[in-house]
Amino acid sequence: MRIDKFLKVMAIIKRRTVANEAAEEGFILINGKEVKPSYNIKSGDILEIDMWNYYKKIRILDVPSKNSVPKKEREKYILTEKYIPKEPED
């Protein structure tokens, strides 16, 4: 599954277009490297998202085969290792 689609399916980023733009801008890292929106994720990948208002590090446990995953089932697919909210800059 493409990283932009994965981010939307798992509701990490609400819209695929935003996920696509985030990857294009270099805000999305897989295993420490910038990736394009078309990158196909795999189990065991470490996903880092360094957006404007937060930093999140997620271990991908499994890749869903569905186009949507209910909130209560998301822990089967991802493990959030670190979440750091950022203060808005003036």
C-alpha positions as CSV (number, residue, x, y, z in Angstrom):
1,M,0.0,0.0,0.0
2,R,1.3,3.5,-0.9
3,I,2.3,5.6,2.1
4,D,-0.1,8.4,1.2
5,K,-3.0,6.0,1.1
6,F,-1.8,4.3,4.3
7,L,-1.8,7.6,6.2
8,K,-5.4,8.3,5.1
9,V,-6.7,4.7,5.7
10,M,-5.2,4.8,9.2
11,A,-6.5,8.3,9.8
12,I,-3.1,9.6,10.7
13,I,-3.6,12.3,8.1
14,K,-7.2,12.9,7.2
15,R,-6.9,13.5,3.5
16,R,-4.8,11.7,1.0
17,T,-4.0,14.9,-0.9
18,V,-2.5,16.3,2.4
19,A,-0.5,13.1,2.9
20,N,0.7,13.3,-0.7
21,E,1.8,16.9,-0.2
22,A,3.5,16.1,3.2
23,A,5.6,13.4,1.5
24,E,6.5,15.7,-1.4
25,E,7.6,18.4,1.1
26,G,9.8,15.9,3.0
27,F,7.7,15.7,6.2
28,I,7.4,11.9,5.9
29,L,10.3,9.6,6.6
30,I,10.4,5.8,6.4
31,N,13.4,4.2,8.2
32,G,15.0,7.6,8.4
33,K,14.8,8.5,4.7
34,E,12.5,10.9,2.9
35,V,10.0,9.0,0.6
36,K,7.7,9.9,-2.2
37,P,4.0,9.4,-1.9
38,S,4.2,6.3,-4.0
39,Y,6.5,4.5,-1.6
40,N,5.0,1.0,-0.7
41,I,5.1,0.4,3.0
42,K,6.0,-2.9,4.6
43,S,5.5,-4.5,8.0
44,G,8.4,-3.4,10.2
45,D,8.9,0.0,8.6
46,I,9.4,2.9,11.0
47,L,7.3,5.9,9.9
48,E,8.3,9.4,11.1
49,I,6.0,12.4,10.5
50,D,7.5,15.8,11.3
51,M,4.6,18.1,10.5
52,W,4.0,21.8,11.5
53,N,2.3,21.0,14.8
54,Y,3.6,17.6,15.9
55,Y,6.3,14.9,15.5
56,K,5.1,11.3,15.5
57,K,7.1,8.1,15.3
58,I,5.1,5.0,14.4
59,R,6.1,1.3,13.9
60,I,4.1,-0.4,11.1
61,L,3.1,-3.8,12.4
62,D,1.0,-4.8,9.4
63,V,-0.4,-3.4,6.3
64,P,-4.2,-3.3,6.1
65,S,-5.9,-4.9,3.0
66,K,-9.0,-2.7,3.4
67,N,-9.7,0.9,2.4
68,S,-10.8,1.9,5.9
69,V,-9.9,0.6,9.3
70,P,-12.2,1.2,12.3
71,K,-10.5,3.2,15.2
72,K,-10.7,0.2,17.6
73,E,-8.7,-2.0,15.1
74,R,-5.9,0.4,14.3
75,E,-3.6,-1.0,17.1
76,K,-3.3,-4.2,15.0
77,Y,-1.5,-2.2,12.3
78,I,0.4,0.5,14.0
79,L,2.3,1.2,17.3
80,T,2.9,4.8,18.2
81,E,6.3,5.0,19.7
82,K,6.6,8.7,20.2
83,Y,4.3,11.7,19.9
84,I,5.5,15.3,20.6
85,P,3.2,18.2,20.0
86,K,4.9,21.4,18.9
87,E,4.1,24.8,20.2
88,P,2.9,27.3,17.5
89,E,5.6,29.8,16.5
90,D,4.7,33.5,16.8
